[in-house]
Amino acid sequence: MELTWISIAASLAMGSGAAFLFIYAVKRDWMRNIEDAKYQVFWSDEQDKPRVKPTQETADGSQSKAK
């Protein structure tokens, strides 16, 4: 029973700590423009992909007959 109370206290402490950290971040304006980070990650991934010329199979979804 003692371990149950310890785990409940630990989970309440972690939950309240996360809530206070979130409130602190919002008050400090750390969450002002989170969309910018999303697009930076997205476009950096797009630039890393190699450019390949689409084949007939990828262009219209048909299967190639010569294998």
SVG drawing of the C-alpha trace seen along z (x, -y; Angstrom):
<svg xmlns="http://www.w3.org/2000/svg" viewBox="-3 -36 22 45">
<polyline fill="none" stroke="black" stroke-width="0.4" points="0.0,0.0 2.9,-2.3 4.2,-2.0 0.7,-3.0 0.8,-6.3 4.4,-7.0 3.4,-6.4 0.3,-8.6 2.4,-11.4 5.0,-11.1 2.4,-11.2 0.7,-14.3 4.1,-16.0 5.1,-15.3 1.6,-16.4 1.6,-19.6 5.2,-20.3 4.3,-19.8 1.2,-22.1 3.4,-24.8 6.0,-24.5 3.3,-24.9 1.8,-27.9 5.3,-29.4 6.0,-28.8 2.8,-30.4 3.4,-33.4 7.0,-33.8 5.6,-33.8 7.5,-30.6 4.4,-29.3 3.9,-32.4 4.6,-31.0 4.9,-27.3 3.8,-26.9 7.1,-28.3 9.0,-25.3 6.6,-22.9 7.2,-24.4 11.0,-24.6 11.1,-20.9 8.7,-20.1 10.6,-22.1 14.0,-20.9 12.8,-17.3 11.5,-18.1 14.9,-19.6 16.8,-16.5 14.8,-14.2 16.6,-13.4 14.7,-14.6 13.9,-11.7 12.1,-11.8 8.7,-10.1 8.4,-7.0 5.3,-6.0 4.4,-3.6 4.5,-6.3 2.9,-8.9 -0.3,-6.9 -0.2,-4.0 0.0,-1.4 2.3,1.7 5.2,1.9 5.1,4.9 8.8,5.3 10.5,6.9"/>
</svg>
